[in-house]
C-alpha cells in the first residue's frame, strides 16, 4: 500500500537554491542578522551575506568556475561556509561538501571522486587549485561582479558523499529542485510545529552534512531566522547559548539529547525560551526524548531522512505523535513498507523496508549506474535500507536498519571500509564490523580473528585503526573470536555478530 502524505501538496520552486533564499529579499529582511558565530561573536545580515556570496561568485567566474564545474567545500560552520556555499551556487557550479573531521587522505579521495575543479577549505591536500578559508575575506573585498548565468531546477547543485544502503561512499547527485523542494517541505513541517518567521535558532551540527545544510541552514534562512552556530559541538557553548540568546528552536542529534536528559549542568531555567528540540541524523529513543521534555519543559520531535532524499522524508508534529515516532511523510511525498526480500507490500503494522518517492529524491549516484539501479525499484521508488512500521494511526517508526552502514553521531561509517583496513594488519586473520548501541550511541564494533600465535590487545588495535582513519570512523570496541560467522556464500552474518553482548 502507498502511504501518501496527509498534507496538501505544496507549490515547489523551479529555480536555484540561491534564488529561493534571496530572490524576494525585502529591505527589512536585508537588515536582519542571518548568522551569528557563537565562538567569535561575528554576525552577518541577510543583505551582507547575499553581497558577499555574489562577490565569491564573481571570483569563481574569473577562474572559469561555473556551470559544469565542481567545487569541494570543507569549512567548519561559520559565516564563511555560508558565503562560500551561496557563492558556488550563484556561480552555477556544483558544491561537493566535505566534513572537517575527515583526514587529508579521505578528503583528497572524495574531492577526486567528485571531479572537483577547485577546493575551498581547511585541509592541505596538495591540490593546485586551492583556496584557503581565510582567503575568502580578501576575495569578497575584490567585489567582482557575479556572472550572468541561468540555473534551473534540473541543474546539479550538490554532490555530498554517502555510503548509501551498503558499501563504500558514493556521490549523491542532488539537483537544485531536490534541495529547494526539501527546504519548502521542511518549512511547511516547521510551521506545523509552530516555528515560523524570525525564530532564534541554534544550528550546532555540521553544515557539510546534508541534515546540516538543508535543515539547519537553508530552511531557517528561508524563514529569515537568526541562526546561531559553532565550528564544532561544545556542550558548554551549547548550554550557555540558550540562556544568553533566548534560543527558541534547537537542532540536535540523539547523543545531544542524552546530554540534555542527563548532564548535571542542564537546567530548565537555561532553556526557558526554547519551544522545540528537533532531532535528526539517527533514530531518537522515545524515553530519552520524553526525559528531555520533562527536564527542560520543551517539546521534542524527530525527522527521518537520508542523504539520498535531501534529506527529509518524515517529520513529527509536537502534540500529535509521540517523540519516538518519525511522524508522517512530508508534503508531496509517498512511502511504502515492503518485504525486504520480495519487495511486496506488507500489511499495515508489520515491519518492512521503507521505500520513498518524491521531489526530494536524488537523481542517482555519480558515475555509478550499477549502484543507482540497485537503489531504485520500478516506479521510481528509492530503497532506503531502513526497516520501518506504520501504526494504526498512520505514524511511522524506524525499527532497525537493513543496510549495514553505521551512523556514529550522524556520520556514516561503512563496515566494509573498516574491515578492509583491519585485514591489512599482519596479526589479523579475519574481521567483521557492525554498529552496536552503547549508552544510546551507535558505535563501530570490530570482531577479530587473530593469526595463529599472534598477540594483540583491544587498545592496541583501536589505536592502530585510529592512526589510519578519519576520527569518526574509529573502532570503539573490539571483541576477539575464533571465527567470524558467515553464510555459505561467504557473506558476514552481521545479525549474528550483533547478538554477541557488548561487555561494559
N, C-alpha and C positions, 0 to 999 in steps of 0.2 A: 504494500500500500504506500501511496505517496502522501507524506505529511507536508502540506503546503503551509507557509507562514500564515498565521491567523490575521496578520496585519495587512492593511491595504498596500498594494504596490505603490512605491514612491516614484516620482519622476527622477530619472537619472540624468547625468551630465555628460555631454559628448565632447567636452574639451579636455584640456590638460589639468594635471594636479595643481600646477601654479595658477592657472586661470580660475579654478574652483575656489582657491583660497583668496586670491587677490582681485578678481575681475570686478567685484562690486564693493571694493573697499571704500567706505564712506569717510569723509573728512574727520568725523568724530571718532571713528574707529582707528584711523591712522595715528591718532594721538594716544591710543590705548597701549599699555605695556603688553607685549606679546609674551616675552620670556624674561625670567629673572634667574640668574645663576646663583644658587644659594651659597656656594663656597667663595664667590668673589663679590657678590652684590651687584654685578653688572646687569644692566637691563637693555632691552631694545623694544621700541614700539613697532606696531604693525607697519607703519609707513616707513620707518627706518629699515626694517627687515626687507621690505619689498625693494627699496632703493639699493641696498647692499647686494641682494640677490641679482638684481639687474646688472650691477657692475661686474659681478662674477661671471654672469652670462656673457657680457661684453668681452671680458678677458678670455674666456674659453673660446669664443668665436675667433678672437685674434690668433688663437693657436690652432685654428681649424678643427675645433671640437664642437660638434653639433649633431644634427640628425644622423643616426647610424653609428655614432661614437659611443663608447662605454667608458665611464669614469668610476674607478673604485674609490670609495669614500670610507675612511677609517678615522673618525674623530669622536672623542667622548661627548656625551650630552653637553651641549653648550650652545651659545648663540652662533658660534662658528659652524656647528653642524647644520643648523637650520639655514644659515646663509649659503653654505656650500650646496646643500640639498636642493634648495629652490633655484639656485643659480644654474646647477646642472640641468634641472628640468626645464627652466626657462630657455636654456640654450638649445633645447630639443634633443639633448643627449640622454643616455640611459645610465642610471645610477646603479652601482654594484656595492651595496652597503656591507661593510666588514666590521665585526666586533673588535673592540680594542684589546680584548683578552687573548686574542689569537697570537701565537708566536710567529716570528717573521717567516718561517718556512711555510706555515699554513696560509699566511696572508698572501705570500707570493703565489702559492699554488692556486688559491681562489681567484686572485686577480688574473692570472694566466688563463684559467678555465673560463672566466667571464669574457676574455678577449679585451681587457682594459687597454685603452689608448692613453690614459692618464691616471695617475694615482695621487689622490689628495689625502694626506693623513700623517699619522704619528710614527709609523714603522719605517725603518730603513731597510728596504727590501732590495736595494740595488738597481731599481728601475731608473732609466734615464729620464723618462717623462714623469717627474715627481714634483708635487707642490706640498710643502710642509704646512701644517695647520696655522702656524704663526705667520705665514706669508699672506694669509687672506686679508689681513688689515691693510697691507700695502697694496694689494690687488684692488681692494674696494676703493682706496684713495685715488686710484687712477681714473675712476669713473668713466670707463669705456662704455660706449653705448651698447645696449643689448641688441642682438641681431633680430632681423625681421624674419622669423621662421613660423611656419604653421605646424602646430602639433595637435593632432586629433586624438580621439579616444582610443583608436586602434594602435597608436604608436607604443612601442615598448618603453615603459617608464622605469622599471626596476628589475634587477636580476639578483635577488638575495639567494643564498645557498641553503638548501635544506637536505636532510637525509631522507626525506620522503617517507614512504611506508617501510622501506628496508634499505640496507646497504649504505654506500658511501655518499657524501654530499653531491647534490646536483643543483644546477642553476635553475631557479624557478622564474619563468617568464611571466611577468605581470605588466599588463598594459595600463595606460592612464585610466581607461574605463574601469578596469578591475579595481584600481585603488580608489578612484572617485566614487564608484558605486558603493564600496565598503565604507568609506567615510560617511556618505549620506545614510547608509543603513545604520551605522553605529550612532550617528547623531540622532536619528529617529528613536533608537532604543534608549539613549541617554535622556531624551526628553520624556519618554515614558517613565523614567526613573526620577523625574522632577529636576533634572540637571539641564538648565537652559543657558541663555547667553550670559557672558561675563563672569563665569564661575571661577573662583580661585582654585586652581587645580595643581596637585603635586604629581609630577611625572618622573619617578626616580629610576625607572628601568630603561635599558639601552635603546636609544632611537635607531640603532643599527639593526635591531631585531624587528621583525615585521609587526609584532604587537606594539613595540615602542613607536615605530614610525607612523603606523596608521591610527592606532587607538590613543597613544599618549601625546602625539604631536599634531598630526593633521586634523583629527576630529575636534579636539579642543580649539584649535585655531579657527576652524570654520565657525565655531560658536563664539569667537572673539574672547576666549578665556584668557586669564592671566596665568600662564604656565610657569611653575617653579620647578627647577630641575637641578641635578647634581651630576658630576662626571662619573661617579661610581657610588654605589649604595653605601651609606654611612648611617648607622642606626641613630647616633646622637644628632646628626644634622637632620635626619628624617623626623625624629620626635620633636626637636626644637622648632622646626619649620611650622608645624601645625599650630602651636600656640602663638608664635611670633607673628605669623602671617594670616592667621584665620583661615586655614585651608578648608575648603568646603567639600572637595572631592579628591580622592586619592586612588591612584592606580597601584596595585600591588600584585605580588606573586605569592603562592602558598607559603614559602618559608617566611615571608614578611608577616603573613597572617599569624603564623605560630609565634613570632616575636611579640606581636600585638597582644596575643592571648596570654603570654606567659612572662614577658620581661618585666622585672620589678619597676623599671623607670616609666612604664606606661601608666598614665592616669587619665581618668575621664575628663578632668579639667583641661588637660593639654589638648584634647580633641573636641572642645566644646562647639566649635563651628562646623565640624565635619558632618556631612549628611549622607555620604556614600563611600564605601570601600569597594572598589571594582577589582576583582581578581581575575587573572588570566595566566597564560603560559603553561599551566598544568592544572589537573583537577584539584579543587579545594574541598577538603573534608567538611561535611556538614557540621560536625561537633566543633571543629576549630572555628568555623565561620560564626556559629552561634556564640561561642566563647568571646570572640571579638565584639560582637554586637552587644553582649551583656556588659563587657568591661568598659567600653568607651561610648556606649549609648549611641550607636550609629546603625546603619543598615549595610549588609554585605550582599553583593550579587556577584555572579561569575559569568564569564563568557567562555565560549569554546570556539576554537578555530585552528588553523594551521597556516604555515607559510603559503601553501598552495591555494589558500582561499582568502588571502589578502589582509587579515586572517579571519574575521568574524563570520561565524555560521549561526551560532545560537548565543543569545544574551538573556540573562534572567531579569525579572522585574521585581523590585522590592515589594513585599506585601502580597505578591501573587503566587510565588513558588518558594519552597524552602531554599536556603542558600547552598544546599548540597546539589541542587539541580542546575543544569546549564540553561534552563529556561526553554524558550521557544525559538524556532527559526526566525532570523531577522527578515524584514520585508524583501520581497522578490526572490525568495529562497525556498527550495524544495529539498526534502530529506527522505531517505528510505532506510529501513533496517532490514538487512538481508543475512541469510546464512553465509558464513564465511567461505564455505567450500562450494556450494551450489549457486550462490548469488540469488537465490529465490527469497522473496519477501517472507519474513517471519510474522506470526501473529502479534498484535499489539500487546506489550507487556513482556515479551520474550526478548532476550539479548541477541544481538547480531551486529554485523559490521555496519557502520554508518556510511551511507552514500550521500553526496551533496551535489546539487545543481543550482547554479545561479550566476549572476553577472560578475560576482567577485572571484569566480573560479579561474585559475591560471590558464594560460594558453598551452602550456606543456613545459617539458624540461629542455633546457638549452642543449642543442646538439646531441640529443639522446632520444631518438624516435622509439627505441625499444622500451625505455622506461616510461615514456609518455603513453605508449599504447597499453602498457600494463596498468597504468594509473587510472585509466578510464574504462567504464563499462558502456555498452551500446546505449545510445540516447543521451550521451554527454554527462553521464554520472561519474563523479570523481570518487574513487575509493579512498577513504580516509585512513583505513587501517585501524581505526578505533572501534572498540566494542561499546555499544550503547543500548539503552532500552527507553521505551516511551511509556509512561504510566497512564492510568485510566483518564487522567485529565489532560493528556497531551504533552506533559512536560518531559523533557529529555534528561537523561542521566548518563554520564560516562561510567562504564562498568570496568573496563580493562582496555589494554591495548593489544590488538592482534599483531601490530607491527613490532619490530624489535628495537626501534630507536629508544634510547634512554633520554629522558628530559631531566637534566640536572640544573635546578634553579632556572628553568625555562630555556636553557641552552640544549641543543640537540647533540647527543653523543652516539655515534654508530658503533655497536658492539663489534662489527666486522673489522673496523679500523683498529680497535684496541687488541682484538685477537691476533690480527696480522702482526702487530708490534710485539706482543708477548711471545709469539712463536720465533722471533728473531733472537731471543735470549738463549744463550747456549745451555742453560740449565733446565729449560722448559721443553717437555716433550709434546704437550698438548694443552689447549686452553679454551675456555669458554667464558663469555662475559654477558651478564644480564643486569637489568636495573632492579634494585630492591629498595624497599621502604626502610628508612632509618629515621626515627623521630619526625615523621611527617615529610621527609625529604627523600626523593628518589636519587639513589647514588649508583655509580658503576661498581659492580662487584665482580671480581675475577675468580674463576675456578681454574686451578692449575695442576697439571700432572708433571712431576719432575722427572728428568732423565735419571736412569738408574745410577745410584751413587752420588747424585748431585745434592747439594745443600743450599737452601735459600730461605730466608725468613720473610714474613709478611712485610715488615717495614723496609727491608732491603729491596724487595720487588716494587713496592709503592714508590720508593724514592727513585728507583731506576726508571719507572714509567714517567714520573713527574719531570725528570730531566729531558724528556723527549716529546712531550705533548703540550698543547695549549692548556693552561691551568684548569679550565672547567672540564677537561677530558680526563683528568687524573683518576686512577683507580683508587677507590676509597675503602675497599675491604678486599681481603684475599683469603680464599679457602683452598687448601691443598687436598686433592682427590687422587685415588688410584686410577680412575678412568672417567673421561667425560662422556655422559650419556648421549648416544646418537641413534638415529633411526637407521634402517637398513641401507639407505642411500648415502649415509654419512652426515646428514644434517644434524646439527646440535639440537638436542631436546631441551630448549631453554625453559620450557614449562617445568621439567623435572628439576632443573637447577634452582628455579625459584622456590621450590618446595623445601629445599635444604635450609634449616633455620640459620639465621644470622646471629652469631654469638655477640653478646654485649661487649 
